[in-house]
Amino acid sequence: MNGECQAFSAFLKITPAINLKKIEIYLLKNTDKSNPVILCVSGGKDSSAMLRGFSKIRDGFKFPPLVVHFNHGLRRESMKEEGFVRSESQKAGFPFLSVSLDVKGRAGNEKMSVEEAARSLRYEKLEDITEKKGGEGTVFTAHTASDQAETLLLRFIKGAGFEGLQGIRKEYSLSSGWKVRRPFLGFTSADIMDYLEVEGVDYVVDKSNFNQEYERNYIRHRIIPRVKKLNPSIEKALAREADIFTEHSRFISDVVSEKLKDIKFGKSEDRRFIELTSVISYNTSLQREILRRVSPVEMDYEKTAALIELIKKEGVFASVDLGEGWIARKEYKNLYFEKGRPGGPEYCYRVKTGKKELIKETGVLFSTCVINSEEIEMPPAPGVEYFDAEALKADHLIIRSKKPGDRMSLLGMKGSKKVKDILIDEKITAWKRRRLLIVEAHGSILWAAPYKRSGCFPLTENTKKVLKMRVSDG
């Protein structure tokens, strides 16, 4: 808090605040006048009260607050409202900026509601404006305790989780480094109206706020008035609930952060994994938050419940489709999040012996060469296998993707076994199988490279010429 605010606070302790409004006092105590400030003003009652409040505490600002008005272009009155905010900003002595938004275009292109489109566009523009300004500063919006109550009820009705029930946050940071603050979350719409009447502040009325086809308006005009019969202070009560949920969420977030330090976890652009040994022992609430934290997609209750059921399933393999192209797959003691379905695309290459071929679909380089038996190294190096070249008698090999039902014989084994079962026995995860090559000759699988060779064409004491196969990163 700067020196001016400290002096003002000391003054309030000894002098009755007869001519000072609570709103102005709160704004003064919670505004850093040394940094730039942006006021988001629509011209409605709440933002008009905020503009008046800042005009009353205007002295001492290093930079005069910038009033930003978003023109949604949805109603005939839009230009009139823009003119009103421009005029009020001039009276306050504050610079003014109007930003036009193509709300209908965004709603149509992104298949979202008009309300969602407007909200997303406003915050995108705020990012742009603050990014251009640089440095640090604060954006103020005029959301009230009444807005908080409506948000909380709406999210509760739709089944929001702990995160959603925090409601409208009092403060958060933009990627530009600026902060967004909502100083009026402690005041109801009735408090704002009292202030406007005492100050004689004009404001515009958005007629769409009375259209009960909008969810929020239905809550505002139909639900809240009825609930007030049970609790006249329901708006402030729900605002307190939001604070409680926020405190609990922060506590759980801290616990999860500590737990994750002891859990093996990793991620890349198209893959993540978490080791489940300790996670399975946690209670469901903690499991839910850990899974939400590590998941690459936003997790609702149904997806999180499906993941919890997945990790508790007995057996080696199980999976859940998370949407957005992601699969969650439990294998052994790990949970994998993978972009796209394991297995990858189908392919088939004809490769001459003695040549190299990059298998583009897997990024694996396959090569062969004929060597003398004296040149072999035992055991073979990783990614290398040897076959009796004279017995094989193949001038080319088929390199292809795995197919359902593939079978191969193993050394010392009568008959054949499914390649899928062999990979399970070898504990080869689905992710690793995306780089699996099936090497085939004469209609038989020679090698599920690089994991398991077949029993075909083994080396014997009579072997003189050896076909060396090798797989490596391309």
KOLROVEX-196075 format. One record per residue (C-alpha): residue number from 1; residue in three letters; z, x, y. Coordinates in steps of 0.001 Angstrom, whole numbers, padded with zeros to 6 digits. Each point is the difference from the previous one (the first is absolute). Example, Ala and Ser with C-alpha at 12.3 -4.5 7.8 and 13.67 -1.06 7.14 Angstrom:
[1; 'ala'; [007800; 012300; -004500]]
[2; 'ser'; [-000660; 001370; 003440]]
//
This chain:
[1; 'met'; [000000; 000000; 000000]]
[2; 'asn'; [-000916; 001473; 003414]]
[3; 'gly'; [002459; 000484; 002865]]
[4; 'glu'; [-001093; -003130; 001843]]
[5; 'cys'; [000716; -002211; -003044]]
[6; 'gln'; [003386; 001669; -000581]]
[7; 'ala'; [001008; -000578; 003604]]
[8; 'phe'; [-001182; -003604; -000220]]
[9; 'ser'; [002018; -000581; -003188]]
[10; 'ala'; [003116; 001375; 001681]]
[11; 'phe'; [-000668; -002299; 002951]]
[12; 'leu'; [-000187; -003031; -002301]]
[13; 'lys'; [003454; 000759; -001456]]
[14; 'ile'; [001716; -000372; 003375]]
[15; 'thr'; [-002222; -002493; 001825]]
[16; 'pro'; [-000724; -003627; -001070]]
[17; 'ala'; [-003725; -000323; -000722]]
[18; 'ile'; [-000291; -003157; 002063]]
[19; 'asn'; [-003545; 000575; 001217]]
[20; 'leu'; [-001273; 001906; -002995]]
[21; 'lys'; [-001623; -001667; -002991]]
[22; 'lys'; [000739; 001036; -003563]]
[23; 'ile'; [-003706; 000567; -000595]]
[24; 'glu'; [-000298; 002451; 002886]]
[25; 'ile'; [003150; 001825; -001058]]
[26; 'tyr'; [-001294; 000344; -003544]]
[27; 'leu'; [-003391; 001253; 001148]]
[28; 'leu'; [001595; 002535; 002326]]
[29; 'lys'; [002312; 001348; -002694]]
[30; 'asn'; [-002781; 000281; -002568]]
[31; 'thr'; [-002847; 001460; 002055]]
[32; 'asp'; [-000651; 003688; 000515]]
[33; 'lys'; [-001526; 000080; 003470]]
[34; 'ser'; [-001084; 003603; -000370]]
[35; 'asn'; [-002686; -000919; -002576]]
[36; 'pro'; [-003113; -002191; 000358]]
[37; 'val'; [000433; -003711; -000756]]
[38; 'ile'; [-002510; -002663; -001056]]
[39; 'leu'; [000839; -003696; 000280]]
[40; 'cys'; [-001974; -002391; -002221]]
[41; 'val'; [-000263; -003177; 002069]]
[42; 'ser'; [-001849; -003123; -001136]]
[43; 'gly'; [001154; -002135; 002924]]
[44; 'gly'; [002181; -002238; -002174]]
[45; 'lys'; [003656; -000614; 000740]]
[46; 'asp'; [001434; 002916; -002017]]
[47; 'ser'; [-002312; 002732; 001271]]
[48; 'ser'; [000161; -001397; 003557]]
[49; 'ala'; [003786; 000315; -000164]]
[50; 'met'; [-000397; 003581; -001193]]
[51; 'leu'; [-002373; 000781; 002870]]
[52; 'arg'; [002431; -001477; 002526]]
[53; 'gly'; [002913; 001898; -001566]]
[54; 'phe'; [-001817; 003318; 000330]]
[55; 'ser'; [-001018; -000802; 003553]]
[56; 'lys'; [003709; -000427; 000852]]
[57; 'ile'; [000865; 003463; -001406]]
[58; 'arg'; [-003198; 001722; 001214]]
[59; 'asp'; [001752; 002658; 002106]]
[60; 'gly'; [000244; 003409; -001619]]
[61; 'phe'; [-002990; -000143; -002351]]
[62; 'lys'; [-001811; 003344; -000141]]
[63; 'phe'; [-003169; -001939; -000901]]
[64; 'pro'; [-000420; -003653; 001030]]
[65; 'pro'; [-000146; -002216; -003130]]
[66; 'leu'; [-003546; -000872; -001088]]
[67; 'val'; [-000528; -003708; -000690]]
[68; 'val'; [-002431; -000547; -002900]]
[69; 'his'; [-001467; -003453; -000581]]
[70; 'phe'; [-001979; -000813; -003152]]
[71; 'asn'; [-002717; -002580; 000591]]
[72; 'his'; [-000660; -001597; -003398]]
[73; 'gly'; [-002908; -002052; 001326]]
[74; 'leu'; [000980; -002953; -002190]]
[75; 'arg'; [000531; -002651; 002682]]
[76; 'arg'; [-001574; -001112; 003265]]
[77; 'glu'; [003218; 000907; 001797]]
[78; 'ser'; [-000202; 003670; -001076]]
[79; 'met'; [-001523; 001277; 003246]]
[80; 'lys'; [002405; -002064; 002088]]
[81; 'glu'; [002958; 001494; -001910]]
[82; 'glu'; [-001389; 003499; 000497]]
[83; 'gly'; [-000224; -000668; 003749]]
[84; 'phe'; [003577; -001278; 000052]]
[85; 'val'; [001385; 003140; -001679]]
[86; 'arg'; [-002092; 002203; 002283]]
[87; 'ser'; [001446; -001764; 003054]]
[88; 'glu'; [003607; 000209; -001241]]
[89; 'ser'; [-000452; 003712; -000761]]
[90; 'gln'; [-001219; 000617; 003523]]
[91; 'lys'; [003016; -001829; 001414]]
[92; 'ala'; [002251; 002257; -002066]]
[93; 'gly'; [-001909; 003077; 001172]]
[94; 'phe'; [-001029; 000949; -003550]]
[95; 'pro'; [-003470; 001176; -001121]]
[96; 'phe'; [-001906; -002486; -002161]]
[97; 'leu'; [-002349; 000368; -002973]]
[98; 'ser'; [-001811; -002832; -001764]]
[99; 'val'; [-001338; 000546; -003528]]
[100; 'ser'; [-002503; -002417; -001548]]
[101; 'leu'; [000314; -000639; -003759]]
[102; 'asp'; [-002613; -001384; -002392]]
[103; 'val'; [002508; -001996; -002028]]
[104; 'lys'; [-002504; -002409; -001550]]
[105; 'gly'; [-002194; 002900; -001103]]
[106; 'arg'; [002904; 001815; -001652]]
[107; 'ala'; [001244; -003168; -001686]]
[108; 'gly'; [-003445; -000758; -001406]]
[109; 'asn'; [-000834; 003542; -001116]]
[110; 'glu'; [003388; 000748; -001542]]
[111; 'lys'; [000605; -003517; -001375]]
[112; 'met'; [003378; -000346; 001691]]
[113; 'ser'; [001648; -002650; 002147]]
[114; 'val'; [-000534; -000035; 003759]]
[115; 'glu'; [003670; 000906; 000481]]
[116; 'glu'; [-000251; 003008; -002327]]
[117; 'ala'; [-003256; 001143; 001595]]
[118; 'ala'; [001474; -000205; 003502]]
[119; 'arg'; [003122; 001905; -001033]]
[120; 'ser'; [-001928; 002792; -001715]]
[121; 'leu'; [-002372; 000408; 002955]]
[122; 'arg'; [002850; 000134; 002530]]
[123; 'tyr'; [001730; 002840; -001805]]
[124; 'glu'; [-003226; 001881; -000587]]
[125; 'lys'; [-000673; -000128; 003750]]
[126; 'leu'; [003564; 001105; 000737]]
[127; 'glu'; [-000588; 003007; -002241]]
[128; 'asp'; [-003173; 000810; 001947]]
[129; 'ile'; [001620; -000430; 003417]]
[130; 'thr'; [003070; 002083; -000799]]
[131; 'glu'; [-002083; 002641; -001796]]
[132; 'lys'; [-002061; 000489; 003159]]
[133; 'lys'; [003133; 000231; 002128]]
[134; 'gly'; [001519; 002594; -002332]]
[135; 'gly'; [003585; 001219; 000027]]
[136; 'glu'; [002868; -002391; -000630]]
[137; 'gly'; [000692; -003397; 001468]]
[138; 'thr'; [001141; -003522; -000793]]
[139; 'val'; [-001895; -003243; -000510]]
[140; 'phe'; [002057; -003124; 000636]]
[141; 'thr'; [-000818; -003384; -001505]]
[142; 'ala'; [001892; -003218; 000750]]
[143; 'his'; [000846; -001302; -003486]]
[144; 'thr'; [003243; -002006; 000058]]
[145; 'ala'; [002719; -001044; -002431]]
[146; 'ser'; [-001904; -003283; -000326]]
[147; 'asp'; [-003108; 001915; -001132]]
[148; 'gln'; [002208; 001912; -002426]]
[149; 'ala'; [001386; -003236; -001464]]
[150; 'glu'; [-003497; -001428; -000472]]
[151; 'thr'; [-001207; 003211; -001645]]
[152; 'leu'; [002960; 000170; -002363]]
[153; 'leu'; [-000317; -003642; -001075]]
[154; 'leu'; [-003740; 000326; -000506]]
[155; 'arg'; [000367; 003136; -002123]]
[156; 'phe'; [002866; -001485; -001985]]
[157; 'ile'; [-002060; -003099; -000788]]
[158; 'lys'; [-002856; 002225; -001191]]
[159; 'gly'; [002320; 002024; -002221]]
[160; 'ala'; [000196; 003264; 001934]]
[161; 'gly'; [002071; 002805; -001451]]
[162; 'phe'; [002690; 002145; 001568]]
[163; 'glu'; [-002497; 001812; 002193]]
[164; 'gly'; [-001516; -003194; 001388]]
[165; 'leu'; [003352; -001605; 000716]]
[166; 'gln'; [000766; 002692; 002547]]
[167; 'gly'; [-002177; -002116; 002263]]
[168; 'ile'; [-001324; 001360; 003268]]
[169; 'arg'; [001210; 003560; 000446]]
[170; 'lys'; [001828; 000853; 003199]]
[171; 'glu'; [-001806; 003301; 000214]]
[172; 'tyr'; [-002667; 001963; -001842]]
[173; 'ser'; [-002347; 002899; 000707]]
[174; 'leu'; [-003748; -000070; 000500]]
[175; 'ser'; [-002100; 002785; -001485]]
[176; 'ser'; [-000628; 001170; 003576]]
[177; 'gly'; [003682; 000937; 000289]]
[178; 'trp'; [000878; -002884; 002312]]
[179; 'lys'; [002722; -002496; -000930]]
[180; 'val'; [-000269; -003801; -000040]]
[181; 'arg'; [003186; -001792; 001038]]
[182; 'arg'; [000957; -003680; 000076]]
[183; 'pro'; [002870; -000236; 002539]]
[184; 'phe'; [000254; -003800; -000147]]
[185; 'leu'; [000858; -000357; -003700]]
[186; 'gly'; [003575; -000652; 001062]]
[187; 'phe'; [-001036; -002924; 002226]]
[188; 'thr'; [-001164; -003467; -001018]]
[189; 'ser'; [-002782; -002017; 001627]]
[190; 'ala'; [002739; -002043; 001709]]
[191; 'asp'; [001444; 003200; 001513]]
[192; 'ile'; [-003446; 000909; 001295]]
[193; 'met'; [-000507; -003458; 001516]]
[194; 'asp'; [003341; 000233; 001786]]
[195; 'tyr'; [-001059; 003317; 001512]]
[196; 'leu'; [-003388; -001349; 001073]]
[197; 'glu'; [001568; -003005; 001693]]
[198; 'val'; [002545; 002072; 001899]]
[199; 'glu'; [-002700; 002469; 001091]]
[200; 'gly'; [-002605; -002666; 000708]]
[201; 'val'; [-002576; 001800; -002129]]
[202; 'asp'; [-003346; -001633; -000688]]
[203; 'tyr'; [-001635; 000355; -003398]]
[204; 'val'; [-002990; -001387; -001895]]
[205; 'val'; [000221; -002389; -002931]]
[206; 'asp'; [-002201; 000736; -002999]]
[207; 'lys'; [-000935; -003437; -001327]]
[208; 'ser'; [-000781; 001481; -003431]]
[209; 'asn'; [003744; 000639; -000387]]
[210; 'phe'; [000371; -003733; -000610]]
[211; 'asn'; [-002650; -000183; -002713]]
[212; 'gln'; [002047; -000527; -003150]]
[213; 'glu'; [-002892; 000980; -002239]]
[214; 'tyr'; [001147; 003559; 000667]]
[215; 'glu'; [002842; 000940; -002357]]
[216; 'arg'; [002214; 001506; 002683]]
[217; 'asn'; [-000357; -003061; 002243]]
[218; 'tyr'; [000948; -002268; -002892]]
[219; 'ile'; [003162; 002044; -000536]]
[220; 'arg'; [000727; -000045; 003745]]
[221; 'his'; [-000492; -003712; 000651]]
[222; 'arg'; [000851; -001628; -003327]]
[223; 'ile'; [002405; 002227; -001958]]
[224; 'ile'; [002185; 001771; 002590]]
[225; 'pro'; [001000; -003218; 001870]]
[226; 'arg'; [001192; -001561; -003262]]
[227; 'val'; [001911; 003090; -001092]]
[228; 'lys'; [001706; 000106; 003408]]
[229; 'lys'; [001745; -003258; -000936]]
[230; 'leu'; [001826; 001995; -002661]]
[231; 'asn'; [000448; 003137; 002084]]
[232; 'pro'; [-000739; -000161; 003758]]
[233; 'ser'; [000039; 003816; 000080]]
[234; 'ile'; [-002471; 000404; -002872]]
[235; 'glu'; [-002306; 002309; 001997]]
[236; 'lys'; [002698; 002555; 000718]]
[237; 'ala'; [001375; -000416; -003531]]
[238; 'leu'; [-003390; 000839; -001512]]
[239; 'ala'; [-000389; 002921; 002402]]
[240; 'arg'; [003316; 001351; -001350]]
[241; 'glu'; [-001283; -000513; -003555]]
[242; 'ala'; [-003052; 002100; 000850]]
[243; 'asp'; [002331; 002757; 001224]]
[244; 'ile'; [001990; -000191; -003251]]
[245; 'phe'; [-003148; 000206; -002107]]
[246; 'thr'; [-001130; 002980; 002074]]
[247; 'glu'; [003297; 001817; -000556]]
[248; 'his'; [-000090; -000658; -003756]]
[249; 'ser'; [-003629; 001071; -000191]]
[250; 'arg'; [000800; 003292; 001738]]
[251; 'phe'; [002875; 000616; -002409]]
[252; 'ile'; [-002178; -000678; -003049]]
[253; 'ser'; [-002763; 002170; 001473]]
[254; 'asp'; [002460; 002888; 000331]]
[255; 'val'; [001170; -000471; -003603]]
[256; 'val'; [-003590; -000080; -001272]]
[257; 'ser'; [-000821; 003175; 001946]]
[258; 'glu'; [002929; 001772; -001674]]
[259; 'lys'; [-000968; -001266; -003460]]
[260; 'leu'; [-003604; 001125; 000432]]
[261; 'lys'; [001202; 003559; 000575]]
[262; 'asp'; [001146; 000064; -003639]]
[263; 'ile'; [-003025; -001794; -001476]]
[264; 'lys'; [-003172; 001804; -000992]]
[265; 'phe'; [-002706; -001486; 002175]]
[266; 'gly'; [-003464; 001043; 001117]]
[267; 'lys'; [-003052; -001395; 001720]]
[268; 'ser'; [-003572; 000742; 000950]]
[269; 'glu'; [-002760; -002010; 001642]]
[270; 'asp'; [-000790; -002071; -003091]]
[271; 'arg'; [003019; 000497; -002247]]
[272; 'arg'; [003796; -000169; 000081]]
[273; 'phe'; [002667; 000259; -002651]]
[274; 'ile'; [003752; -000364; -000327]]
[275; 'glu'; [002198; 001122; -002890]]
[276; 'leu'; [001892; -003039; -001326]]
[277; 'thr'; [002922; 001462; -001958]]
[278; 'ser'; [002568; -000559; 002753]]
[279; 'val'; [-001754; -002940; 001694]]
[280; 'ile'; [000355; -002177; -003108]]
[281; 'ser'; [003788; 000409; 000167]]
[282; 'tyr'; [000261; -001325; 003588]]
[283; 'asn'; [000753; -003615; 000867]]
[284; 'thr'; [-002931; -002286; 000746]]
[285; 'ser'; [000519; 000021; 003763]]
[286; 'leu'; [-000209; 003782; 000185]]
[287; 'gln'; [-002957; 000073; -002399]]
[288; 'arg'; [-001831; -002470; 002214]]
[289; 'glu'; [000435; 002125; 003134]]
[290; 'ile'; [-000951; 003248; -001758]]
[291; 'leu'; [-003183; -001551; -001385]]
[292; 'arg'; [-000870; -001445; 003408]]
[293; 'arg'; [000461; 003442; 001529]]
[294; 'val'; [-002227; 001876; -002453]]
[295; 'ser'; [-002696; -002661; -000435]]
[296; 'pro'; [-003346; 000666; 001755]]
[297; 'val'; [-000436; -003729; 000776]]
[298; 'glu'; [002204; -002495; 001809]]
[299; 'met'; [002314; -001589; -002553]]
[300; 'asp'; [000921; -003679; 000084]]
[301; 'tyr'; [002636; -001552; -002271]]
[302; 'glu'; [-002445; -000815; -002822]]
[303; 'lys'; [-001510; 003492; -000124]]
[304; 'thr'; [003412; 001648; 000115]]
[305; 'ala'; [001340; -002281; -002748]]
[306; 'ala'; [-003039; 000823; -002145]]
[307; 'leu'; [000645; 003732; 000466]]
[308; 'ile'; [003670; -000349; -000925]]
[309; 'glu'; [-000996; -001898; -003142]]
[310; 'leu'; [-002588; 002687; -000716]]
[311; 'ile'; [002422; 002927; 000134]]
[312; 'lys'; [002463; -001852; -002246]]
[313; 'lys'; [-002621; -000711; -002663]]
[314; 'glu'; [000410; 001760; -003276]]
[315; 'gly'; [-002956; 001912; -001338]]
[316; 'val'; [-002063; 002838; 001313]]
[317; 'phe'; [-002729; -001637; 002081]]
[318; 'ala'; [-000104; -003000; 002348]]
[319; 'ser'; [-001644; -000708; 003357]]
[320; 'val'; [-000045; -002360; 002990]]
[321; 'asp'; [-002861; -000627; 002440]]
[322; 'leu'; [001442; 000379; 003527]]
[323; 'gly'; [-003178; -000959; 001822]]
[324; 'glu'; [-001850; 002020; 002669]]
[325; 'gly'; [-001508; 002050; -002842]]
[326; 'trp'; [003355; 001336; -001249]]
[327; 'ile'; [001432; -000148; -003531]]
[328; 'ala'; [003650; 000683; -000915]]
[329; 'arg'; [000245; 001429; -003501]]
[330; 'lys'; [003076; 000918; -002020]]
[331; 'glu'; [-000548; 002836; -002435]]
[332; 'tyr'; [002912; 001497; -001867]]
[333; 'lys'; [002686; 000719; 002631]]
[334; 'asn'; [-002256; -000076; 003045]]
[335; 'leu'; [-001427; -002724; 002229]]
[336; 'tyr'; [-003465; 000788; 001371]]
[337; 'phe'; [-001749; -001632; 002950]]
[338; 'glu'; [-003727; 000632; -000338]]
[339; 'lys'; [-002921; -000851; 002243]]
[340; 'gly'; [-002550; -001757; -002172]]
[341; 'arg'; [000224; -000698; -003682]]
[342; 'pro'; [000585; 002983; -002313]]
[343; 'gly'; [-002984; 000927; -002099]]
[344; 'gly'; [-002470; 000540; 002788]]
[345; 'pro'; [-003734; -000699; -000066]]
[346; 'glu'; [-002214; 000185; -003062]]
[347; 'tyr'; [-002297; 003022; -000392]]
[348; 'cys'; [-002027; 001868; -002604]]
[349; 'tyr'; [-001489; 003511; 000224]]
[350; 'arg'; [-002283; 001914; -002366]]
[351; 'val'; [000989; 003667; 000257]]
[352; 'lys'; [-001907; 002851; -001676]]
[353; 'thr'; [002184; 002472; -001848]]
[354; 'gly'; [000448; 003174; 001977]]
[355; 'lys'; [-000186; -001919; 003309]]
[356; 'lys'; [002488; -001261; 002599]]
[357; 'glu'; [000232; -003555; 001347]]
[358; 'leu'; [002197; -001454; 002728]]
[359; 'ile'; [001141; -003463; -001032]]
[360; 'lys'; [-000016; -001499; 003492]]
[361; 'glu'; [001918; -003143; -000947]]
[362; 'thr'; [003046; 002043; -001064]]
[363; 'gly'; [-000428; 003219; 001976]]
[364; 'val'; [000147; 001974; -003277]]
[365; 'leu'; [-002321; 002934; -000777]]
[366; 'phe'; [-001102; 000124; -003653]]
[367; 'ser'; [-001541; 003194; -001416]]
[368; 'thr'; [-000923; 001441; -003396]]
[369; 'cys'; [-001076; 003374; -001342]]
[370; 'val'; [-000583; 001528; -003416]]
[371; 'ile'; [002199; 003000; -000848]]
[372; 'asn'; [000748; 002090; -003038]]
[373; 'ser'; [003046; -000888; -002076]]
[374; 'glu'; [001620; 003317; 001001]]
[375; 'glu'; [000061; -001160; 003650]]
[376; 'ile'; [002165; -003074; -000445]]
[377; 'glu'; [003542; -000075; 001362]]
[378; 'met'; [002685; -001739; -001984]]
[379; 'pro'; [001601; -002221; 000922]]
[380; 'pro'; [-002781; -001250; 002278]]
[381; 'ala'; [000668; 000139; 003742]]
[382; 'pro'; [000685; -003348; 001744]]
[383; 'gly'; [-003229; -001974; 000312]]
[384; 'val'; [-001759; 001991; -002753]]
[385; 'glu'; [-000973; -000945; -003562]]
[386; 'tyr'; [-002066; 001748; -002693]]
[387; 'phe'; [-002449; -001465; -002535]]
[388; 'asp'; [-002088; 001509; -002793]]
[389; 'ala'; [-003404; 000278; 001723]]
[390; 'glu'; [-002038; 000492; -003182]]
[391; 'ala'; [001555; -003058; -001655]]
[392; 'leu'; [-000354; -002100; 003150]]
[393; 'lys'; [-003674; 000882; 000551]]
[394; 'ala'; [-000309; -001847; 003313]]
[395; 'asp'; [-002292; 000978; 002856]]
[396; 'his'; [001689; -002526; 002276]]
[397; 'leu'; [003247; -001972; 000318]]
[398; 'ile'; [000759; -003442; 001392]]
[399; 'ile'; [002741; -000109; 002646]]
[400; 'arg'; [001053; -003551; 000771]]
[401; 'ser'; [002830; -002235; 001135]]
[402; 'lys'; [002379; -001471; -002544]]
[403; 'lys'; [-000935; -003362; -001483]]
[404; 'pro'; [002260; -002667; -001520]]
[405; 'gly'; [000295; 000529; -003732]]
[406; 'asp'; [-000899; 003726; 000051]]
[407; 'arg'; [001251; 001729; -003140]]
[408; 'met'; [000165; 003614; -001125]]
[409; 'ser'; [001167; 001927; -003042]]
[410; 'leu'; [002684; 002658; 000271]]
[411; 'leu'; [000520; 003249; -001885]]
[412; 'gly'; [001662; -000663; -003349]]
[413; 'met'; [-000383; -003747; 000364]]
[414; 'lys'; [-001913; -002398; -002220]]
[415; 'gly'; [-001996; -002620; 001837]]
[416; 'ser'; [000213; -000394; 003776]]
[417; 'lys'; [002343; -001200; 002719]]
[418; 'lys'; [-000539; -001807; 003300]]
[419; 'val'; [-000301; 002415; 002917]]
[420; 'lys'; [002308; -002309; 001984]]
[421; 'asp'; [002755; 000411; -002605]]
[422; 'ile'; [-000516; 003754; -000115]]
[423; 'leu'; [000450; 000211; 003767]]
[424; 'ile'; [003153; -002109; -000233]]
[425; 'asp'; [001371; 002311; -002690]]
[426; 'glu'; [-000755; 002970; 002240]]
[427; 'lys'; [001697; -001790; 002942]]
[428; 'ile'; [-003097; 000243; 002165]]
[429; 'thr'; [000543; -002245; 003037]]
[430; 'ala'; [-002616; -002440; 001237]]
[431; 'trp'; [-000486; 002118; 003096]]
[432; 'lys'; [-000830; 003098; -002032]]
[433; 'arg'; [-002392; -002054; -002100]]
[434; 'arg'; [-002180; -000539; 003051]]
[435; 'arg'; [-001146; 003609; -000489]]
[436; 'leu'; [-000453; -000375; -003747]]
[437; 'leu'; [-003408; 001033; -001412]]
[438; 'ile'; [-001266; -001223; -003346]]
[439; 'val'; [-002115; 002790; -001536]]
[440; 'glu'; [-002326; -001292; -002674]]
[441; 'ala'; [-002656; 001392; -002374]]
[442; 'his'; [-001882; -001576; -002886]]
[443; 'gly'; [001760; -003307; 000765]]
[444; 'ser'; [003502; 001442; -000541]]
[445; 'ile'; [002686; 000796; 002582]]
[446; 'leu'; [000718; 003720; -000001]]
[447; 'trp'; [002559; 000185; 002758]]
[448; 'ala'; [002005; -002340; 002247]]
[449; 'ala'; [-000031; 002726; 002600]]
[450; 'pro'; [002196; 001643; 000962]]
[451; 'tyr'; [002740; -001655; -002055]]
[452; 'lys'; [-000917; -000176; -003682]]
[453; 'arg'; [-002819; 001409; -002158]]
[454; 'ser'; [-001238; -001752; -003097]]
[455; 'gly'; [-000063; 001382; -003543]]
[456; 'cys'; [-003788; 000370; 000158]]
[457; 'phe'; [-001610; 003432; -000439]]
[458; 'pro'; [003186; 002089; -000158]]
[459; 'leu'; [-000033; 003783; -000070]]
[460; 'thr'; [000230; 001542; -003469]]
[461; 'glu'; [000147; 003524; -001389]]
[462; 'asn'; [-003775; -000199; -000402]]
[463; 'thr'; [-000627; -000938; 003648]]
[464; 'lys'; [-002119; 002588; 001809]]
[465; 'lys'; [-001353; -001862; 003015]]
[466; 'val'; [002403; -002069; 002109]]
[467; 'leu'; [-000804; -002681; 002575]]
[468; 'lys'; [002582; 000370; 002735]]
[469; 'met'; [000558; -003124; 002126]]
[470; 'arg'; [001915; 000119; 003226]]
[471; 'val'; [001068; -002526; 002635]]
[472; 'ser'; [001288; 000912; 003456]]
[473; 'asp'; [000246; -001385; 003499]]
[474; 'gly'; [-003435; -000309; 001561]]
//
